[in-house]
């Protein structure tokens, strides 16, 4: 949690006035964490039996029960790593599994025994969990019965294929196991295929107007602001799974930004750049549609960009250019318990700045690796086993293909984003200045729709909930039953989806959920109704795209998405 200490500058300037350095207070904090790590290492160095008995008196007794086949330790029913019957039928494998599960469950006791608390304890717990997941017997060929059986069934061919996959990933994927086979996916052919045209392009973005799919449409259009950390087409996946397609079928006029993938030549792009680009897009949409204002929607960093744009326009007395806003999986208050923020210490932030400085950008694979290690079982070791131990190709899946189509962040934007997160600037009016105006989110008085995912590991829903109390307009909060990306791609045909609604907005998120009602289906359907009420009167759909001033250029998905 953010303390008062976290509100002062995290990285100061060195005595020579040039290079950042870590404050003495933070050095002490780092020394405390290092001391904790050494204390743990010292305990483990005393020998497994003694260390186990000191950390948990019952550990040694349970290990004896495991050794003689009397233990009742079982994997969680949701843990798919141990579904092979060999884990139950083979005594040696069963004992290996039980020993791993039992010792892994001792992580909390180990951390508690070190005397750490607060963020230091959470960091240590996360580090130990990384080690625990890496040590899973399923990650080793000889203790993975499925891998051994596949080797036998294929006459050793699976081992050869696994070696080829590993070599390919070492050379082409920075040593990370590939999550997806992208070869079947072609932009504009199998994904990002909603018809439309680029009607405006500058060095920062392209603006795409999509072809209406009804004879009549709502008069007020919506502008979609995607995150800078990904390509835009998570919003326009394959047919039936495209949010753009869904909105067009509801009669919503859709305009979408497609950010340019920056290089070192654009190292100075920052929030000023992206907010000004969003304002430029609003002006084009208004001129082409003939509407005096627009609805706006942004996801993740795109939601943050949309909120900054609104606050900036409000400071200029121009908030009436935006009629309503929608933010999904977006954090504005970054005082979060999410794992993404665990290592946002001054030392790591200073290191992150230095990583992006030489080339002027931070590469997409670096950001992607960070997100993957937040959920190592699902996003790393799962593919390690599939690709290398089983010798199988990674799956073919549109969401994963989009996720692997990585983008870069400019060093200026990256530094500004790190400061915003570390200092929680958006929660403090005036702490951040954009385009010369102090940002105060309470100036946002339009109706706001906030959607979050209950199992989101990147933007925890409890923190997303805070947004409705940071803005001043009427706010609707919706909690979806899915994770980060699945909240975005929530096509109504997908079975098992649900969302929670509560007309009340108490201060605490858990109080909101306690009185919320679950609805079956996709939140898209609820949102489309909400948006329709704020999209004006029905008019005849435009016969062509663009206008005299902003004519249609390249067909969607445009040029920038291919970079």
TORMIPA-198940 format. One line per field, with one value per residue (C-alpha): residue number from 0; residue in three letters; x negated, y, z. Coordinates in pm, 1 decimal, padded with zeros to 6 digits. Example, Ala and Ser with C-alpha at 12.3 -4.5 7.8 and 13.67 -1.06 7.14 Angstrom:
<recs>
i: [0/1]
aa: [ALA/SER]
east: [-01230.0/-01367.0]
north: [-00450.0/-00106.0]
up: [00780.0/00714.0]
</recs>
This chain:
<recs>
i: [0/1/2/3/4/5/6/7/8/9/10/11/12/13/14/15/16/17/18/19/20/21/22/23/24/25/26/27/28/29/30/31/32/33/34/35/36/37/38/39/40/41/42/43/44/45/46/47/48/49/50/51/52/53/54/55/56/57/58/59/60/61/62/63/64/65/66/67/68/69/70/71/72/73/74/75/76/77/78/79/80/81/82/83/84/85/86/87/88/89/90/91/92/93/94/95/96/97/98/99/100/101/102/103/104/105/106/107/108/109/110/111/112/113/114/115/116/117/118/119/120/121/122/123/124/125/126/127/128/129/130/131/132/133/134/135/136/137/138/139/140/141/142/143/144/145/146/147/148/149/150/151/152/153/154/155/156/157/158/159/160/161/162/163/164/165/166/167/168/169/170/171/172/173/174/175/176/177/178/179/180/181/182/183/184/185/186/187/188/189/190/191/192/193/194/195/196/197/198/199/200/201/202/203/204/205/206/207/208/209/210/211/212/213/214/215/216/217/218/219/220/221/222/223/224/225/226/227/228/229/230/231/232/233/234/235/236/237/238/239/240/241/242/243/244/245/246/247/248/249/250/251/252/253/254/255/256/257/258/259/260/261/262/263/264/265/266/267/268/269/270/271/272/273/274/275/276/277/278/279/280/281/282/283/284/285/286/287/288/289/290/291/292/293/294/295/296/297/298/299/300/301/302/303/304/305/306/307/308/309/310/311/312/313/314/315/316/317/318/319/320/321/322/323/324/325/326/327/328/329/330/331/332/333/334/335/336/337/338/339/340/341/342/343/344/345/346/347/348/349/350/351/352/353/354/355/356/357/358/359/360/361/362/363/364/365/366/367/368/369/370/371/372/373/374/375/376/377/378/379/380/381/382/383/384/385/386/387/388/389/390/391/392/393/394/395/396/397/398/399/400/401/402/403/404/405/406/407/408/409/410/411/412/413/414/415/416/417/418/419/420/421/422/423/424/425/426/427/428/429/430/431/432/433/434/435/436/437/438/439/440/441/442/443/444/445/446/447/448/449/450/451/452/453/454/455/456/457/458/459/460/461/462/463/464/465/466/467/468/469/470/471/472/473/474/475/476/477/478/479/480/481/482/483/484/485/486/487/488/489/490/491/492/493/494/495/496/497/498/499/500/501/502/503/504/505/506/507/508/509/510/511/512/513/514/515/516/517/518/519/520/521/522/523/524/525/526/527/528/529/530/531/532/533/534/535/536/537/538/539/540/541/542/543/544/545/546/547/548/549/550/551/552/553/554/555/556/557/558/559/560/561/562]
aa: [UNK/UNK/UNK/UNK/UNK/UNK/UNK/UNK/UNK/UNK/UNK/UNK/UNK/UNK/UNK/UNK/UNK/UNK/UNK/UNK/UNK/UNK/UNK/UNK/UNK/UNK/UNK/UNK/UNK/UNK/UNK/UNK/UNK/UNK/UNK/UNK/UNK/UNK/UNK/UNK/UNK/UNK/UNK/UNK/UNK/UNK/UNK/UNK/UNK/UNK/UNK/UNK/UNK/UNK/UNK/UNK/UNK/UNK/UNK/UNK/UNK/UNK/UNK/UNK/UNK/UNK/UNK/UNK/UNK/UNK/UNK/UNK/UNK/UNK/UNK/UNK/UNK/UNK/UNK/UNK/UNK/UNK/UNK/UNK/UNK/UNK/UNK/UNK/UNK/UNK/UNK/UNK/UNK/UNK/UNK/UNK/UNK/UNK/UNK/UNK/UNK/UNK/UNK/UNK/UNK/UNK/UNK/UNK/UNK/UNK/UNK/UNK/UNK/UNK/UNK/UNK/UNK/UNK/UNK/UNK/UNK/UNK/UNK/UNK/UNK/UNK/UNK/UNK/UNK/UNK/UNK/UNK/UNK/UNK/UNK/UNK/UNK/UNK/UNK/UNK/UNK/UNK/UNK/UNK/UNK/UNK/UNK/UNK/UNK/UNK/UNK/UNK/UNK/UNK/UNK/UNK/UNK/UNK/UNK/UNK/UNK/UNK/UNK/UNK/UNK/UNK/UNK/UNK/UNK/UNK/UNK/UNK/UNK/UNK/UNK/UNK/UNK/UNK/UNK/UNK/UNK/UNK/UNK/UNK/UNK/UNK/UNK/UNK/UNK/UNK/UNK/UNK/UNK/UNK/UNK/UNK/UNK/UNK/UNK/UNK/UNK/UNK/UNK/UNK/UNK/UNK/UNK/UNK/UNK/UNK/UNK/UNK/UNK/UNK/UNK/UNK/UNK/UNK/UNK/UNK/UNK/UNK/UNK/UNK/UNK/UNK/UNK/UNK/UNK/UNK/UNK/UNK/UNK/UNK/UNK/UNK/UNK/UNK/UNK/UNK/UNK/UNK/UNK/UNK/UNK/UNK/UNK/UNK/UNK/UNK/UNK/UNK/UNK/UNK/UNK/UNK/UNK/UNK/UNK/UNK/UNK/UNK/UNK/UNK/UNK/UNK/UNK/UNK/UNK/UNK/UNK/UNK/UNK/UNK/UNK/UNK/UNK/UNK/UNK/UNK/UNK/UNK/UNK/UNK/UNK/UNK/UNK/UNK/UNK/UNK/UNK/UNK/UNK/UNK/UNK/UNK/UNK/UNK/UNK/UNK/UNK/UNK/UNK/UNK/UNK/UNK/UNK/UNK/UNK/UNK/UNK/UNK/UNK/UNK/UNK/UNK/UNK/UNK/UNK/UNK/UNK/UNK/UNK/UNK/UNK/UNK/UNK/UNK/UNK/UNK/UNK/UNK/UNK/UNK/UNK/UNK/UNK/UNK/UNK/UNK/UNK/UNK/UNK/UNK/UNK/UNK/UNK/UNK/UNK/UNK/UNK/UNK/UNK/UNK/UNK/UNK/UNK/UNK/UNK/UNK/UNK/UNK/UNK/UNK/UNK/UNK/UNK/UNK/UNK/UNK/UNK/UNK/UNK/UNK/UNK/UNK/UNK/UNK/UNK/UNK/UNK/UNK/UNK/UNK/UNK/UNK/UNK/UNK/UNK/UNK/UNK/UNK/UNK/UNK/UNK/UNK/UNK/UNK/UNK/UNK/UNK/UNK/UNK/UNK/UNK/UNK/UNK/UNK/UNK/UNK/UNK/UNK/UNK/UNK/UNK/UNK/UNK/UNK/UNK/UNK/UNK/UNK/UNK/UNK/UNK/UNK/UNK/UNK/UNK/UNK/UNK/UNK/UNK/UNK/UNK/UNK/UNK/UNK/UNK/UNK/UNK/UNK/UNK/UNK/UNK/UNK/UNK/UNK/UNK/UNK/UNK/UNK/UNK/UNK/UNK/UNK/UNK/UNK/UNK/UNK/UNK/UNK/UNK/UNK/UNK/UNK/UNK/UNK/UNK/UNK/UNK/UNK/UNK/UNK/UNK/UNK/UNK/UNK/UNK/UNK/UNK/UNK/UNK/UNK/UNK/UNK/UNK/UNK/UNK/UNK/UNK/UNK/UNK/UNK/UNK/UNK/UNK/UNK/UNK/UNK/UNK/UNK/UNK/UNK/UNK/UNK/UNK/UNK/UNK/UNK/UNK/UNK/UNK/UNK/UNK/UNK/UNK/UNK/UNK/UNK/UNK/UNK/UNK/UNK/UNK/UNK/UNK/UNK/UNK/UNK/UNK/UNK/UNK/UNK/UNK/UNK/UNK/UNK/UNK/UNK/UNK/UNK/UNK/UNK/UNK/UNK/UNK/UNK/UNK/UNK/UNK/UNK/UNK/UNK/UNK/UNK/UNK/UNK/UNK/UNK/UNK/UNK/UNK]
east: [00000.0/-00117.0/-00247.3/-00325.7/-00685.7/-00575.8/-00437.5/-00780.5/-01006.1/-01111.6/-01433.8/-01631.4/-01904.3/-02262.5/-02491.3/-02622.1/-02266.4/-02253.8/-02201.2/-01923.8/-02021.9/-01841.5/-01778.7/-01941.6/-01599.6/-01533.2/-01877.7/-01785.1/-01461.3/-01651.0/-01901.0/-01608.1/-01480.1/-01829.9/-01865.7/-01538.1/-01659.4/-01987.4/-01795.3/-01588.8/-01899.2/-02063.3/-01770.3/-01759.4/-02136.3/-02100.4/-01967.4/-01616.6/-01497.7/-01605.1/-01482.1/-01144.2/-01103.5/-01189.2/-00954.7/-00666.7/-00684.6/-00440.8/-00640.5/-00872.8/-00585.4/-00395.9/-00705.1/-00722.1/-00356.9/-00426.7/-00725.0/-00520.1/-00216.3/00011.1/00046.6/00376.8/00228.7/00411.2/00386.1/00654.6/00925.5/00846.3/00478.0/00452.3/00085.8/00159.2/00457.3/00260.9/00358.6/-00008.4/-00028.6/00214.2/00117.3/-00263.3/-00383.6/-00705.0/-00526.2/-00251.8/-00508.8/-00692.3/-00368.4/-00264.1/-00604.9/-00598.6/-00243.4/-00298.4/-00627.0/-00489.8/-00193.7/-00441.1/-00532.3/-00322.8/-00477.9/-00826.5/-00761.2/-00603.1/-00908.6/-01134.8/-00970.8/-00892.4/-00574.7/-00393.5/-00529.1/-00856.4/-00664.9/-00457.9/-00769.4/-00934.5/-00618.3/-00598.9/-00966.9/-00923.8/-00614.3/-00815.9/-01069.9/-00793.8/-00626.6/-00960.7/-01032.8/-00707.9/-00782.3/-00566.3/-00830.3/-01090.7/-01085.9/-01165.8/-00898.7/-00629.5/-00449.6/-00271.8/-00606.5/-00763.8/-00461.5/-00455.7/-00826.9/-00756.9/-00450.9/-00634.5/-00957.5/-01147.8/-01017.3/-00852.3/-01191.6/-01336.2/-01043.5/-01071.5/-01439.0/-01356.2/-01084.9/-01325.3/-01594.5/-01342.0/-01228.3/-01584.7/-01659.3/-01329.9/-01137.7/-01402.8/-01410.7/-01043.8/-00822.6/-00589.7/-00226.4/-00070.5/-00117.6/-00052.8/-00088.0/00286.5/00374.7/00360.4/00450.8/00746.2/00819.7/00888.8/00856.3/00916.9/01156.4/01439.8/01484.1/01383.2/01120.3/00847.7/00982.2/00697.2/00330.0/00048.8/-00283.1/-00122.3/00195.7/00440.4/00813.0/01036.0/01405.3/01595.7/01870.1/02219.3/02400.8/02751.6/02955.9/03009.9/02753.8/02730.7/02629.7/02358.2/02052.8/01807.0/01429.7/01227.8/00890.5/00676.7/00381.6/00037.8/-00111.6/00080.7/00217.4/00579.5/00739.5/00820.7/01134.4/01174.7/01085.2/01231.8/01596.4/01836.8/01570.3/01523.5/01648.8/01642.9/01861.1/02101.6/02140.6/02188.8/02472.6/02634.4/02633.0/02340.6/02112.3/01761.3/01434.7/01110.7/00757.9/00467.9/00145.0/-00179.7/-00440.3/-00717.3/-01090.2/-01384.4/-01312.9/-00994.5/-01164.0/-01013.2/-00648.0/-00470.9/-00121.7/-00113.7/-00160.8/00112.3/00366.4/00319.9/00361.8/00688.5/00813.6/00721.1/00916.8/01220.8/01213.1/01201.1/01483.9/01702.6/01641.3/01702.6/02009.3/02163.6/02212.0/02110.4/01974.8/01869.4/01879.1/01535.2/01412.1/01066.9/00917.7/00621.7/00369.0/00620.1/00870.0/00608.7/00539.9/00912.2/00947.0/00650.1/00802.5/01133.0/00967.6/00755.6/01057.1/01249.5/00967.3/01000.8/01378.4/01429.0/01556.8/01878.0/01684.7/01723.5/02076.7/01995.0/01694.6/01636.8/01329.1/01262.8/00984.0/00837.7/00653.8/00659.3/00581.8/00264.2/00254.3/00310.6/00237.9/00188.7/-00126.9/-00226.1/-00307.4/-00495.8/-00839.0/-00763.2/-01038.6/-01275.1/-01560.9/-01358.6/-01201.1/-01544.7/-01658.4/-01348.6/-01423.7/-01775.6/-01653.0/-01455.1/-01705.0/-01973.6/-01739.2/-01463.9/-01201.5/-01121.1/-01052.9/-00721.1/-00880.5/-01014.2/-00668.9/-00515.6/-00765.6/-00687.2/-00314.9/-00378.3/-00578.9/-00292.1/-00111.2/-00393.9/-00186.3/00060.7/-00165.2/-00512.0/-00532.5/-00215.3/-00379.2/-00717.5/-00556.9/-00351.3/-00623.2/-00937.5/-00848.9/-00558.9/-00710.0/-00382.2/-00322.1/-00176.0/00200.5/00376.2/00587.9/00684.0/00640.5/00292.4/00204.1/00299.9/00106.9/-00207.0/-00181.8/-00385.7/-00442.0/-00707.7/-00676.9/-00881.6/-01129.2/-00959.9/-00615.8/-00760.8/-00932.2/-00618.8/-00403.7/-00639.5/-00625.9/-00247.7/-00212.8/-00473.4/-00346.4/00021.2/00044.8/00398.4/00533.8/00385.5/00530.7/00260.6/-00017.3/-00037.5/-00033.3/00069.4/00047.1/-00006.2/00300.8/00300.2/00498.8/00795.0/01016.1/01296.0/01355.5/01498.3/01873.7/02000.2/02169.2/01901.4/01920.6/01646.8/01599.1/01352.9/01268.6/01309.9/01005.7/00794.0/00430.9/00312.1/00576.4/00746.1/01116.9/01116.8/00877.2/01073.8/01378.2/01213.3/01258.9/01629.6/01541.1/01265.9/01495.3/01787.2/02047.2/02295.7/02097.0/02198.6/01967.6/01988.6/01787.3/01730.8/01669.4/01348.1/00985.4/00807.0/00829.6/01143.9/01323.8/01246.0/01332.1/01670.9/01879.1/02236.6/02210.4/01943.8/02096.7/02041.0/01998.6/02162.1/02146.1/02245.8/02451.5/02535.8/02704.8/02548.2/02186.1/02057.0/01700.0/01558.8/01550.1/01621.2/01934.1/02046.6/01996.7/02173.2/02497.9/02444.6/02665.3/02516.1/02652.4/02578.5/02426.9/02188.8/02150.3/02142.5/02520.1/02571.5/02321.2/02478.3/02807.4/02634.9/02445.0/02751.7/02929.2/02639.3/02592.2/02864.6/03140.3/03150.4/03042.2/02983.8/02647.3/02384.9/02361.5/01982.4/01691.7/01498.6/01575.4/01445.0/01186.8/01103.7/01156.5/01126.5/00771.3/00638.3/00893.7/00905.3/00703.2/00466.8/00088.4/-00023.8/00118.3/-00114.2/-00431.6]
north: [00000.0/00354.8/00531.2/00893.7/00819.7/00705.2/01049.7/01215.9/01178.4/00817.3/00876.1/01188.3/01354.6/01274.0/01544.1/01613.5/01698.4/01450.8/01084.2/00941.1/00763.1/00578.2/00759.7/00638.3/00545.6/00317.6/00163.7/00068.2/-00084.2/-00283.8/-00392.5/-00512.0/-00722.1/-00856.7/-00939.4/-01128.6/-01324.7/-01408.8/-01515.0/-01752.1/-01885.8/-01942.0/-02145.1/-02358.9/-02407.8/-02580.8/-02882.0/-02968.7/-03159.5/-02894.6/-02605.2/-02770.6/-02847.2/-02488.3/-02336.5/-02575.6/-02846.2/-03069.8/-03064.4/-03352.4/-03571.7/-03505.2/-03589.3/-03925.3/-03989.7/-03903.7/-04140.2/-04435.2/-04357.5/-04245.7/-03878.0/-03728.3/-03423.9/-03371.7/-03107.5/-02845.2/-02954.5/-02647.6/-02743.7/-02905.5/-02998.9/-03324.8/-03463.6/-03756.9/-04077.1/-04166.8/-03907.2/-04120.5/-04470.8/-04450.0/-04443.7/-04255.7/-03990.5/-03955.2/-03900.3/-03646.7/-03459.4/-03458.6/-03341.3/-03058.5/-02952.1/-02966.7/-02776.6/-02524.5/-02458.9/-02354.8/-02028.6/-01815.9/-01978.6/-01924.9/-01554.7/-01513.1/-01675.1/-01407.6/-01125.2/-00922.8/-00721.8/-00498.3/-00472.0/-00641.4/-00953.8/-00951.2/-00918.8/-01207.9/-01416.7/-01348.8/-01434.3/-01762.0/-01843.0/-01794.3/-02043.6/-02282.7/-02282.5/-02328.3/-02634.7/-02812.2/-03173.8/-03127.7/-02887.9/-03167.1/-03426.0/-03726.7/-03641.6/-03553.7/-03877.8/-03719.1/-03613.6/-03955.9/-04131.9/-03900.1/-03965.3/-04339.7/-04306.3/-04091.3/-04290.2/-03992.3/-03747.9/-03532.4/-03474.3/-03362.9/-03130.1/-02988.4/-02912.6/-02739.3/-02532.8/-02432.6/-02332.8/-02128.0/-01946.0/-01880.1/-01719.3/-01548.0/-01505.8/-01387.1/-01722.5/-01719.0/-02011.5/-01904.3/-01879.8/-01897.1/-02000.6/-01672.5/-01810.6/-01866.3/-01508.2/-01238.4/-00878.1/-00768.7/-01127.9/-01337.5/-01075.1/-00698.9/-00739.8/-00500.0/-00293.8/00067.8/00316.3/00539.5/00893.8/01074.4/01003.7/01194.2/01076.3/00955.6/00773.2/00674.9/00733.1/00461.9/00510.5/00183.5/00109.8/00121.3/-00212.3/-00071.9/00165.7/00393.0/00479.8/00687.8/01044.6/01066.4/00849.8/00678.5/00720.5/00417.6/00488.1/00171.4/00119.9/00222.5/-00102.0/-00317.9/-00302.9/-00185.7/-00495.6/-00673.1/-00466.5/-00612.6/-00980.9/-01252.3/-01226.9/-01287.4/-01186.9/-00825.8/-00544.7/-00308.9/-00548.3/-00580.3/-00203.0/-00149.9/-00402.1/-00201.9/00108.5/00282.5/00487.6/00363.2/00551.0/00397.6/00518.4/00301.5/00417.9/00417.2/00174.5/00415.2/00381.8/00559.2/00856.5/00916.0/00882.9/01213.0/01115.6/01135.0/01185.4/01532.7/01366.3/01107.7/01343.9/01594.9/01311.0/01210.1/01567.6/01578.6/01256.8/01402.0/01704.8/01485.4/01262.2/01563.7/01714.3/01388.0/01282.7/01627.3/01566.9/01849.7/01597.9/01232.7/00942.9/00808.3/00467.3/00357.1/00038.4/-00003.2/00269.9/00388.5/00448.1/00646.8/00850.2/00915.8/01029.3/01264.8/01405.5/01470.0/01633.4/01851.6/01961.3/02031.1/02255.2/02449.1/02470.0/02233.9/01921.1/01944.3/01794.3/01456.9/01345.5/01024.8/00806.9/00434.4/00288.2/-00084.5/-00260.9/00083.1/00196.2/00566.4/00526.8/00315.2/00246.9/-00116.4/-00458.9/-00592.0/-00789.9/-00551.6/-00294.3/-00517.7/-00415.4/-00049.2/00052.2/00344.3/00110.8/-00091.1/00222.4/00377.8/00056.9/00054.8/00409.1/00313.5/00015.0/00236.2/00522.5/00400.3/00307.6/00557.6/00282.4/-00017.0/-00317.2/-00496.8/-00830.9/-00681.8/-00563.6/-00892.7/-01094.7/-00889.5/-00957.4/-01326.0/-01373.9/-01226.9/-01556.0/-01804.1/-02123.2/-02004.0/-01787.7/-01947.3/-02303.9/-02414.9/-02337.7/-02471.3/-02812.0/-02800.6/-02670.3/-02833.1/-03139.8/-03258.6/-03126.9/-02974.4/-02651.2/-02367.9/-02324.4/-02124.2/-01861.0/-01510.0/-01343.0/-01489.7/-01387.7/-01030.7/-01046.6/-01159.3/-00870.1/-00646.7/-00272.2/-00043.5/00236.9/00552.0/00622.8/00955.4/00794.2/00502.4/00733.2/00944.8/00636.2/00497.6/00826.2/00840.4/00490.0/00521.4/00855.9/00778.5/01115.8/01086.9/01042.7/01381.5/01680.1/01892.0/01635.0/01582.3/01843.9/01759.9/02010.9/02285.2/02213.9/02053.0/01729.7/01699.3/01399.5/01538.9/01787.7/01499.8/01550.5/01338.1/01001.8/00734.9/00358.0/00153.3/-00218.0/-00444.6/-00815.7/-01014.5/-01235.7/-00961.6/-00995.0/-00675.3/-00418.5/-00554.7/-00481.9/-00336.2/-00066.0/-00007.2/00049.8/00358.9/00538.5/00594.5/00801.9/00996.6/01146.0/01375.4/01263.1/00977.3/00655.8/00297.8/00018.7/-00329.5/-00627.3/-00900.9/-01262.7/-01288.2/-01174.2/-00883.7/-00971.8/-01182.5/-00875.2/-00698.5/-00994.5/-01086.3/-01177.2/-01268.1/-01612.1/-01713.8/-01949.5/-01904.5/-01527.6/-01317.9/-00971.3/-00802.7/-00486.0/-00275.6/00066.3/00178.1/00294.8/00254.7/00368.5/00015.3/-00223.7/-00534.1/-00370.6/-00303.4/-00669.3/-00800.0/-00640.5/-00680.9/-00904.0/-01143.8/-01139.0/-01410.6/-01316.8/-01049.8/-00700.7/-00584.1/-00620.4/-00406.6/-00148.3/-00125.6/-00029.1/00228.0/00369.2/00378.3/00601.8/00847.2/00830.9/01069.2/01025.8/00776.5/00915.8/00774.0/00599.0/00785.7/00661.0/00691.3/00717.7/01032.9/01382.0/01632.8/01750.4/01402.7/01159.2/00782.8/00662.9/00311.6/00043.9/-00077.2/-00192.0/00069.6/00091.6/00156.1/-00167.5/-00360.5/-00195.2]
up: [00000.0/-00062.2/00247.2/00310.4/00222.0/-00123.3/-00202.4/-00209.0/-00513.5/-00544.9/-00733.4/-00658.8/-00862.5/-00777.0/-00637.8/-00987.4/-01090.4/-01375.0/-01288.1/-01067.4/-00752.3/-00475.0/-00147.4/00173.5/00314.0/00020.8/00049.2/00403.2/00273.9/00016.1/00279.5/00489.4/00203.3/00137.6/00506.9/00491.2/00191.7/00367.8/00676.1/00462.4/00289.0/00625.3/00749.0/00440.9/00454.0/00791.1/00604.5/00479.1/00789.8/01039.7/00824.6/00773.5/01142.6/01238.2/00982.2/01053.4/01324.1/01135.7/00811.6/00892.2/01008.0/00686.5/00481.8/00657.0/00575.2/00212.8/00205.2/00331.1/00114.4/00399.8/00305.7/00195.8/00020.0/-00311.2/-00584.3/-00617.8/-00860.6/-01072.6/-01100.6/-01445.0/-01407.4/-01226.9/-01419.5/-01564.5/-01380.8/-01336.3/-01057.5/-00858.7/-00972.1/-00962.4/-00596.5/-00677.0/-00883.3/-00623.6/-00348.3/-00565.7/-00633.3/-00267.9/-00145.5/-00397.5/-00312.5/00061.4/00071.2/-00178.4/00050.2/00320.9/00144.0/00379.0/00684.7/00544.6/00484.9/00827.8/00988.5/00838.0/01031.6/00718.2/00677.9/00432.8/00078.8/00172.7/00276.7/-00042.2/-00255.9/-00077.0/-00107.2/-00479.9/-00528.2/-00341.8/-00545.0/-00863.6/-00733.4/-00626.6/-00968.3/-01142.6/-00928.8/-01020.4/-01120.8/-01429.3/-01566.2/-01578.4/-01855.8/-01634.7/-01376.6/-01627.6/-01718.3/-02014.1/-02165.4/-02112.8/-02262.7/-02563.9/-02621.6/-02622.5/-02847.7/-03104.3/-03098.8/-02960.6/-03223.2/-02956.5/-02793.8/-03127.2/-03191.7/-02840.8/-02897.5/-03227.1/-03055.8/-02779.7/-03028.3/-03226.4/-02912.1/-02801.1/-03137.7/-03217.2/-02889.0/-02642.7/-02464.8/-02367.3/-02472.5/-02753.5/-02647.3/-02991.8/-03350.2/-03530.0/-03882.0/-03944.7/-03851.8/-04117.5/-04043.6/-04249.5/-04353.0/-04040.8/-03765.7/-03762.5/-04054.1/-03972.8/-04292.0/-04276.8/-04389.9/-04252.4/-04275.3/-04098.0/-04039.9/-03872.0/-03731.6/-03404.3/-03508.4/-03775.8/-03730.9/-03876.7/-03950.2/-03967.0/-04218.3/-04061.8/-04062.0/-04027.5/-04241.2/-03941.7/-03677.4/-03362.9/-03432.1/-03166.6/-03250.8/-03018.9/-03034.3/-02919.6/-02754.0/-02733.8/-02499.1/-02623.3/-02497.6/-02749.7/-03102.4/-03115.4/-03264.7/-02940.1/-02996.8/-03345.6/-03330.2/-03548.4/-03662.8/-03376.7/-03124.1/-03230.0/-03006.6/-03305.8/-03503.4/-03209.9/-03168.1/-03541.2/-03536.9/-03254.5/-03475.3/-03302.8/-03528.1/-03447.8/-03496.0/-03368.0/-03307.1/-03422.8/-03256.8/-03448.0/-03312.7/-03206.8/-03263.4/-03106.4/-03331.6/-03129.7/-02789.3/-02668.8/-02714.3/-02379.1/-02235.9/-02391.3/-02729.4/-02680.7/-02521.7/-02803.6/-03053.9/-02884.2/-02903.4/-03273.4/-03324.8/-03146.1/-03375.4/-03686.9/-03563.4/-03488.9/-03832.1/-04022.0/-03821.3/-03786.8/-03413.7/-03177.2/-02927.0/-02897.7/-02658.2/-02573.3/-02464.4/-02349.2/-02211.4/-01976.5/-02071.1/-02330.4/-02050.5/-01863.0/-02177.9/-02226.4/-01863.5/-01896.9/-02214.4/-02039.5/-01740.3/-01967.5/-02173.6/-01852.8/-01732.0/-02057.7/-02024.3/-02319.8/-02148.6/-02348.7/-02643.7/-02466.5/-02382.0/-02189.5/-02117.2/-02076.4/-01910.1/-01891.2/-01698.1/-01623.3/-01311.3/-01229.8/-00860.5/-00861.3/-00487.5/-00572.7/-00431.2/-00783.9/-00847.6/-01125.5/-00855.0/-00612.7/-00737.5/-00802.8/-00562.3/-00627.3/-00717.9/-00969.8/-01116.9/-01165.3/-01336.2/-01559.5/-01669.9/-01761.2/-01965.8/-02204.6/-02218.0/-02464.1/-02753.0/-02674.1/-02642.6/-02428.7/-02648.4/-02644.6/-02560.9/-02236.5/-02133.5/-02244.4/-02039.3/-01730.1/-01763.4/-01829.9/-01510.5/-01308.1/-01381.6/-01443.1/-01438.7/-01700.5/-01915.4/-01891.3/-01760.1/-01934.7/-02268.6/-02152.8/-02103.8/-02423.9/-02656.1/-02517.8/-02310.3/-02526.3/-02849.2/-02966.2/-03152.4/-02943.2/-02977.8/-03247.9/-03074.1/-03182.4/-02842.3/-02801.8/-03157.8/-03071.8/-02743.5/-02927.8/-03177.0/-02952.3/-02952.0/-02809.3/-02554.1/-02588.0/-02309.7/-02224.5/-02199.5/-02002.9/-01749.9/-01712.1/-01663.6/-01396.0/-01204.8/-01236.9/-01094.3/-00820.6/-00692.7/-00760.6/-00928.9/-01063.7/-00711.4/-00615.9/-00805.0/-00964.1/-00916.9/-01293.4/-01565.9/-01922.2/-02207.3/-01952.7/-01738.2/-01391.6/-01398.5/-01162.8/-01238.6/-01023.0/-01305.5/-01511.5/-01476.4/-01766.1/-01717.6/-01677.9/-01727.4/-01557.3/-01632.2/-01450.4/-01436.7/-01116.2/-01184.4/-01343.7/-01226.6/-01397.8/-01299.9/-00983.8/-00986.3/-00635.3/-00756.3/-01077.4/-00856.4/-00705.7/-01038.8/-00977.0/-00669.3/-00844.9/-01110.3/-01031.8/-01283.9/-01253.8/-01262.1/-01341.7/-01223.3/-01374.9/-01253.5/-01509.4/-01419.2/-01622.8/-01634.0/-01800.1/-02168.8/-02135.0/-02001.3/-02328.3/-02551.9/-02403.8/-02703.6/-02604.1/-02768.7/-02518.5/-02261.8/-01890.3/-01887.2/-01619.1/-01469.2/-01144.3/-01101.3/-00800.1/-00835.5/-00508.9/-00494.9/-00137.0/-00062.9/-00036.1/-00332.0/-00124.1/00017.4/-00338.9/-00435.6/-00125.0/-00244.8/-00619.9/-00833.9/-01086.7/-01441.7/-01694.4/-02027.2/-02153.3/-02012.4/-02375.7/-02383.1/-02072.1/-02192.0/-02538.2/-02373.2/-02152.8/-02450.8/-02673.9/-02423.5/-02457.4/-02834.3/-02948.9/-03204.8/-03490.0/-03828.3/-04173.9/-04192.1/-04396.5/-04754.3/-04762.0/-04521.3/-04444.4/-04569.3/-04821.7/-04570.6/-04441.8/-04729.3/-04700.2/-04759.9/-04696.6/-04607.9/-04248.3/-04059.2/-04206.6/-04216.3/-03857.9/-03718.0/-03950.3/-03819.6]
</recs>
